[in-house]
Amino acid sequence: LVSDDTNKATDVFVHDRITGITTRLSVASDGTQGNGNSLNPSISDDGTLVVFGSEATNLVEGDANNVSDVFLRNRITGQTTRLSVLEGAESNGDSRIPILSGDGRTVAFISEATNLVSGDNNQVADIFVYERASSTITRVSVATDGVEGNADSLKPTISQNGRIVSFYSFASNLIADDTNDATDIFVHTLDTGTTTRISLSSTGVQGDRYSFDPAISADGHIVAFNSDSTTFVNGDTNNLYDIFVYEIPYQLHFPTMAKGAPYHNEGNNLSTR
């Protein structure tokens, strides 16, 4: 796809549909190609910023932690920056699958590191948010009172302005009365620090099976996700994974949920996003 690609590794590329030019982004600021696999790119709305995860140790100076990290490539300046660090200290666990907000200011990612924030003692995968303006990292897979999750949290998705993050979690202590012994979908609002479970029926009944893979709308008002739960809407008897949509009021109150169009028959086969 580009000349001088000799690293025998998976790389991240961008293709400009106007110019027809394909460029490799998983390189150091001086153009040195990565010595490890780079995966899971996410791009800003204007196409100037791209984040990705990489096992490479030569994209920035001083990368000696031997784990995957999250990087940002600025297509305008040609600069590659490592984000999964805190005040110069390298992370001590894998960081991966970054998601960049549309405005390019905020990055959500999964990490098993225990030293990105203070008080990280749960030894599970957490969801973190990196804010570029302040170079700060916040853990969002926590309860509203700050209690850390007791199991893995995965698959973050972020609103266009980077202030609302949704994810799914195996944790049972992010909200009160989580007794379904299944993964749930959560929303964390950065401005308030509030974590809310949204994989519920319109009357507040929790799912009886697993919910996962959320996708949030640009304004952070709507979250779509997969679930084989039968308790979210009436008449769900197909025993298959369905796509649900949860509408989040801006005060995170009075949730409503709908599956498909009203009065349509339910699907008779597996649905996935």
N, C-alpha and C positions, 0 to 999 in steps of 0.2 A: 504493500500500500504506500510505503514511502521508501526512499533510498536509504541505504546504510542500516537497515533493520536486521541486525545480526545477533540479537540477544537471546533468541530462541525462547522467548517468554510471551505471555499474554500482555498486550499493551492496550492503552486507551487512545482512541482516535476521535477526531471531530471532522465532519465533512461539511463544507460550506456549499449549500445548494446554489447560491448565486454565482460564485466563482468556479465551482466544481473542484475546488482544492481540498484534499484530505491531508490533515496534519496530525502527527503523533504528539500527544500531550503528556504521556507518562515518561517524561524526561526531566533531568535536572535543569536548573536555570541556565546553565551553560550549554545545554543541549545533549549532555551525556545520557545515553539510553539506560533505562533501568536494568538492574541485574536480577530482578525477580518479577513475578506476575503482578499485574495491575488490573483491577476489576471494578465493576459496579459504579460507572460514572453517573453523575447528576449535574445538570447544567442550569445556569441562571436564565431568566426570561430573555435577556438581551444577548445571550450566547457568549458573553465575554469571560465568564468564570465557569470552571469545571472542577468538581471535587471527585475523588476516587479513592479507593483503598488499594494499598500496595504492600507487597512483601519485599520490595526492593530496599536495599540499604544505602544506595548511593544517589538518591534523589535530592537529599539535603546533606549538609555536613553534620557530622556527629551522630549519625543514626546507627547506634550500636546495641539496640535493645532486642534484636532478633525476633521481633513480632511484627505483624502487619500494622500499618499506620494509615491515617487519613491525611490526604494531601489536597491542596488547592492549587490549580494552575490558572494564572491570569493570562489570557490569550493576548491582551493588549501589551502588557509589559514583558511577557515571557518568563515571569517569575514563578517558581514552584515553591510552595510553603507547606511545611508539616503543621497540621492543626492538632493532632492528638498528643500534645505536650502541654505542660503547665509550668510557666516561669522557667522554661529551659530544662525541666526535669523530664526525662523520657518516660513513657508509659511502660508499665510492667506486664501488660497483657494485650492481646489482639484487639485492634479497633478496625471496624469494617462497615461496609454498606452505608456510606454517607448519603444524606439527602440534603440538597441545597435549596434554600428558600428561593422563590422566584425573584425576589429583589436582590439576591446574592449576599445578604448580610448575615445569614444564620445557617449553620450546618448542624443537622441532627445525625447521630451515628450510634452504632452498637459498640460497646467495649466490655471486655472482661478485665480491664485494668482496675487496680484497686487504689491507684495513687493520682487519679485525675482530679478528684475532689477529696476533701477531708472527711473522715468518718465512713469511708466505704469499706465495710467489713463483711458484706454478705456473700462474697465469693461466687457471685453469679453474673451473668451478662446483664448490663444495664443500658439505658438509653441516656445519652448525653447530648447537650447542645453547646456548640461553640459560637460565640458572638464575635464577629470580626471587628466591630468598632471598638470593643473593649478588650479583645483577646482573652475573654473569660470563658470558662467551661462550667456548665451547670448540669447536675444530674436531675432528670425529669421523671424517671421511673421510681418515684417515691410517693408516699402518701402526702396529703395536704399538710400534715403536721411534720413532715420531713422524715418519717420512719422509712427506712429502706426496704425494698421488696425482698421477699423471702424465696424468690425463684426467678428464673430468666424472664427478661423482657426483650422483645424482638420487633423487627420490621417497623421502624419509625416512618412517619409521613408528616409533612410540615406545611403550614399555610403559606401563602405567598409573602406575607410580611414577616414570617418567621416567629410569630408570637404564640401560635397554637400548634402543639405536637400531639399526634395520635400514635398509638402503638398497641400491640397485643402482649399479654403477659400471662405467665403461669403463676404469678404471685397471688396469694390469697389475702394479703394484708394491706393492699393499697387503698382500699375503702372498707368501711364496716359492712358486716353481713355478707361477705363474699364466701358462700358456702357451697358453691356448685361443683367444686373440684374439677374445673375446666378452664381453659384459657378464655380471657375476656378482652374486650377492646376498651382502652382508656384514652382520655384526652387530658393533657396537661396544659394549663394556661400560664405562660411565663410571667405575665404581668402581675398575676395574683398568686401564683404558686399553687393553684388549685388543681387537684387530680380528681377526675370524675369517671366513673364507669358508664359506658354508653351501650354496652351489649345487654340491653334490657327491653322488655316490652313497654308499650306506652303506659301501662299501669305499674311498671316497676318490677315485673317478674324477671328474675335472672335466667340466663340460658341454662338449658339442661345438657348441652353438649358444647363442643369447642367452637370458638370464634377467633378468626385470625385474618391477617393480610388487610389491614385498613388502608384506605386511600382518602385523603382529605381534600375538600374543594379549596380553591384559591383564597376565598374569604374566610375559611375555617368554620363555616356554618354547617357543612354537610360532610358526613363520613360514610363511605360505602365499605362493606366488609363481607367476607365469606363466613358462613356458619352452617352447621348441620343441626343446630338447635331447633326444637319444635315448639318452643314456648313464646317466641317473639310476636307472632301474629296468629290469629285464629285460622283453623283449617289447614295447618301445615302438617300434612300426613304423608308426604312423598318420601320421607326417610333419605333425603339427599342433601348435598350441600347447595345452599341457595345464596343469592346476593341480597343483602339487606342495606337499606339506606336509613341513616339516623340523622335527623335534623336537630341541630344544637341551637337552642335560643342563645342569644348573646350573653345572657346572664347565667347560662348553663342550668336553666330551670325548665320544668315542664317538658320533658322530652317527648317526641312523637316518632314513631317508626312506621315505615311502610315497606312492603316487599312487592315489587312489580307494580303494575298499574291496577287500580281498583277494579274489582269484579272480573278480573281475568282469571282463567284457570291456572293452577300452579303447574310448574314444569314437571315433566315425567322422566327427566334424566338429569345428570350431574351438571350443575352450573358453577363456573369458576370465573374469576376476574382475569 
